[in-house]
Amino acid sequence: MDMKAAIRDAGRDRPVLIAGPTASGKSALALAIAEAHGGVIVNADALQVYARWRVLTARPSDDELAHAPHRLYGHVGANDAYSAGHWLREVAPLLDGSERPIIVGGTGLYFTALTEGLAEIPPTPNEVRAEGDALDQITMLAALDARTRARIDTQNPARVQRAWEVWHATGRGLADWQDDTAPPLLPPEAALTLVIDAPPSLLTPRIETRFDAMLASGAMEEARANAADFDFNRPADRAIGAPELIAYLAGDLTLGDARERAVIATRQYAKRQRTWFRSRMKGWDRVELLTKSSDLPE
């Protein structure tokens, strides 16, 4: 379906879930639905929860915030632990029916936890997390059981480390914990489930244009402000483009090289997102990528 059809179908009084790769226009679709039919926009992006990076994580602008209520954006401190479990607990009261939620983001794990359930895994001790921070990805992967390795995104360092931490802290593989999952908070049949279809040929130019727009909107100033205590091992500092711009500020890269590397990293991230969506969201309605702003109604 196209985005106009998605907006029309969202007119029913039920939750709306919008997943999509980075730079695919999912936030614009969520805002259009909220303006057309009402509702509160709820963040489902693991980086946009942090207060630290607003420009580079493409959090809603002040103008967008003025047009519709938004929840779970920029409310987590840089050093605070935050996981899919934290997010699920914060989303739960937003499903009470007082306002229709329009849940939008690119973190597939959040949507899967919401619609399929999430295992109640004990919190990871700080010393285990610190030990994982010091290990390389190959070492952590080698320690995992085969079922867990087959289930996680092995190209995503955060997911690999999380699986390793669960195994090291509990003695059970992540796959075993997931198989003991509680019922979902929001079964997919109780919502309008949309995933934006964003082929690389269409998405790549959007990624390039958006990064240039971020530079024009203060991304460099944001990187300069956060450079002194930047730590890529900290989840709050994994905003794509942050390490590249900080390397430029340190004189280790030219601005052109920093831009190119950030665009490549974004394309790679989008590819991982598409892989997750194809694997875990097969029953969701596919929405054609927005190619121009006129594709959305006024």
C-alpha positions in Angstrom: 0.0 0.0 0.0 1.1 3.6 -0.3 1.2 6.0 2.6 -2.1 7.7 1.8 -3.7 4.3 2.1 -1.9 3.7 5.4 -3.2 6.9 6.8 -6.7 6.1 5.7 -6.5 2.6 7.3 -5.3 4.1 10.5 -8.6 5.9 11.0 -10.0 3.0 13.1 -9.6 3.4 16.8 -6.9 0.9 17.3 -3.1 1.1 18.0 -0.8 1.7 15.1 2.7 0.2 14.8 5.1 1.7 12.3 8.4 0.1 11.7 11.0 1.0 9.1 14.7 1.5 8.4 16.4 4.7 9.3 15.6 7.6 7.0 12.5 5.9 5.5 9.9 8.5 6.5 8.2 6.5 9.3 8.2 9.5 11.6 6.5 11.6 9.0 3.9 8.9 8.5 3.3 8.7 12.3 2.8 12.5 12.5 0.4 12.5 9.5 -1.7 9.8 11.2 -1.8 11.7 14.5 -2.8 14.9 12.7 -5.5 13.1 10.7 -7.0 10.9 13.3 -5.5 11.8 16.7 -3.3 9.7 19.0 0.0 9.9 20.9 3.3 9.1 19.1 5.4 6.7 21.0 9.1 6.1 20.3 10.3 2.6 19.5 13.9 3.5 18.6 16.7 2.4 21.0 18.8 5.5 20.4 16.1 8.1 20.4 15.4 7.3 24.1 18.6 9.0 25.1 18.9 12.7 25.8 22.4 13.0 24.6 22.1 13.0 20.8 19.1 14.8 19.4 20.2 15.8 15.9 22.2 12.6 15.0 19.4 10.3 16.2 16.8 12.4 14.3 14.6 12.9 17.3 11.4 15.0 16.6 11.9 18.7 16.1 10.2 21.3 18.2 7.8 21.9 15.4 6.8 18.2 15.2 6.4 18.1 19.0 4.0 21.0 18.8 1.8 19.2 16.3 1.2 16.0 18.3 2.0 14.6 21.7 5.2 12.4 21.8 6.3 10.0 24.5 9.6 8.2 25.4 11.9 10.5 23.5 15.2 11.8 25.0 14.2 10.9 28.5 17.1 8.5 29.5 20.5 9.7 30.8 23.8 8.8 29.1 24.9 6.5 31.9 21.5 4.9 32.7 20.9 1.3 31.8 18.1 0.9 29.3 16.9 -2.2 27.5 13.9 -3.6 25.6 12.5 -4.7 29.0 12.7 -1.1 30.3 11.0 0.1 27.1 8.2 -2.5 27.4 7.5 -1.5 31.0 7.3 2.2 30.0 5.0 1.4 27.0 2.6 -0.7 29.1 0.7 2.2 30.7 0.4 3.9 27.3 -1.8 1.0 26.1 -4.5 1.7 28.7 -6.9 3.1 26.1 -6.9 6.7 27.2 -5.1 7.8 24.0 -4.6 5.8 20.8 -0.8 5.0 20.6 1.0 5.3 17.3 4.2 3.5 18.0 7.0 4.3 15.6 10.7 3.3 15.3 13.4 1.3 13.8 14.3 -1.1 16.6 12.8 -4.4 15.6 13.5 -6.0 19.0 11.1 -3.5 20.7 8.3 -4.3 18.3 8.9 -8.0 18.7 8.9 -7.7 22.5 5.6 -5.8 22.3 3.8 -8.1 19.9 5.4 -11.5 20.7 6.4 -11.1 24.4 9.7 -10.7 26.2 11.5 -13.1 28.4 11.9 -12.0 32.0 15.7 -12.1 32.1 17.4 -11.0 35.3 19.3 -7.7 35.1 22.9 -7.9 34.1 25.4 -7.1 36.9 27.6 -4.1 36.2 30.8 -6.3 36.5 29.5 -8.6 33.8 28.7 -5.7 31.5 32.2 -4.3 32.1 33.8 -7.6 31.3 31.8 -7.8 28.1 32.9 -4.2 27.1 36.5 -5.5 27.2 35.9 -8.5 24.9 35.9 -8.6 21.1 32.8 -9.7 19.2 34.4 -12.9 17.9 35.2 -14.1 21.4 31.7 -13.4 22.6 30.1 -15.2 19.7 32.2 -18.2 20.2 30.9 -18.5 23.8 27.3 -18.6 22.7 25.2 -21.7 22.2 24.3 -22.6 18.6 20.6 -21.8 19.0 21.3 -18.3 20.3 23.8 -17.6 17.5 21.2 -18.6 14.9 18.6 -16.4 16.4 20.4 -13.1 17.0 21.8 -10.5 14.6 25.5 -11.5 14.7 26.5 -8.3 12.8 25.1 -6.1 15.6 27.7 -5.7 18.4 25.1 -4.6 20.9 23.0 -7.8 20.3 26.0 -10.0 20.5 27.2 -8.5 23.8 23.7 -8.7 25.2 23.5 -12.4 24.4 26.9 -13.0 25.9 26.0 -11.1 29.1 22.8 -13.2 29.5 24.8 -16.4 29.1 27.6 -15.3 31.4 25.3 -13.9 34.1 22.6 -16.6 34.2 24.3 -19.7 32.8 21.4 -20.0 30.2 21.4 -19.1 26.6 19.3 -16.2 25.4 17.3 -18.5 23.1 16.4 -20.6 26.2 15.2 -17.5 28.0 13.2 -16.3 24.9 11.5 -19.7 24.7 10.0 -19.0 28.2 8.4 -15.8 27.1 5.2 -14.4 28.7 2.2 -13.4 26.5 2.6 -10.2 24.5 1.2 -6.9 25.7 -0.2 -6.1 22.2 -0.8 -9.0 19.9 -0.3 -8.0 16.2 -3.9 -8.7 15.3 -5.0 -6.0 17.8 -3.2 -3.3 15.9 -2.6 -1.9 12.5 0.9 -3.1 11.8 2.9 -1.3 9.1 6.5 -1.7 7.9 8.0 0.6 5.4 9.4 -1.1 2.3 12.7 0.8 1.6 14.9 -0.7 -1.1 18.5 0.5 -1.1 18.1 2.2 -4.5 15.6 4.6 -3.0 16.8 4.7 0.6 20.5 5.5 -0.1 19.9 9.0 -1.6 17.6 9.8 1.4 20.3 8.7 3.8 22.9 11.0 2.1 20.5 13.9 2.0 19.5 13.5 5.7 23.0 13.4 6.9 23.8 16.6 5.1 20.7 18.1 6.7 21.9 17.0 10.1 25.2 18.8 9.5 23.3 21.9 8.6 21.1 21.6 11.7 23.8 21.4 14.3 25.2 17.8 14.2 28.8 19.1 14.4 28.0 21.3 17.4 26.3 18.4 19.0 29.4 16.2 18.5 31.7 19.0 19.8 29.5 19.3 22.9 29.7 15.5 23.6 33.3 14.9 22.6 35.0 15.2 25.9 33.4 12.1 27.5 32.4 10.2 24.3 32.5 6.4 24.8 31.3 4.2 21.9 31.0 1.3 24.4 28.2 3.2 26.1 24.8 2.5 24.4 23.9 6.2 24.6 26.9 7.1 22.4 26.2 4.7 19.5 24.4 7.3 17.4 25.5 6.8 13.8 27.7 9.7 12.7 28.9 10.5 16.2 32.3 8.7 16.1 33.0 9.9 12.6 32.3 13.6 13.5 34.3 13.3 16.7 37.2 11.8 14.6 37.0 14.8 12.3 37.0 17.2 15.3 40.1 15.4 16.6 41.8 15.9 13.2 41.8 12.2 12.4 39.5 12.5 9.4 38.6 15.1 6.8 35.0 16.2 6.9 34.4 14.4 3.5 35.7 11.2 4.9 33.7 11.5 8.1 30.5 12.1 6.0 31.3 9.1 3.7 31.9 6.8 6.7 28.7 7.9 8.4 26.6 7.4 5.3 28.1 3.9 4.8 27.5 3.0 8.5 23.9 4.2 8.1 23.4 2.1 5.0 24.8 -0.9 6.8 22.4 -0.3 9.7 19.5 0.0 7.4 20.4 -3.3 5.8 20.3 -5.0 9.2 17.0 -3.4 10.0 15.5 -4.7 6.7 16.8 -8.2 7.4 15.0 -8.1 10.8 11.8 -6.8 9.4 11.7 -9.5 6.7 12.4 -12.2 9.2 10.2 -11.2 12.1 7.4 -9.1 10.5 6.2 -11.2 7.6 2.5 -10.6 8.4 2.8 -6.9 8.7 1.4 -4.6 5.9 4.1 -3.3 3.6 4.0 0.5 2.9 5.8 2.0 -0.1 8.6 4.3 0.7 7.6 8.0 0.7 9.4 9.6 -2.3 8.2 13.2 -1.9 6.4 15.2 0.7 3.4 15.6 -1.6 2.7 11.9 -1.2 1.2 12.8 2.2 -2.1 14.7 2.4 -2.2 18.2 3.8 
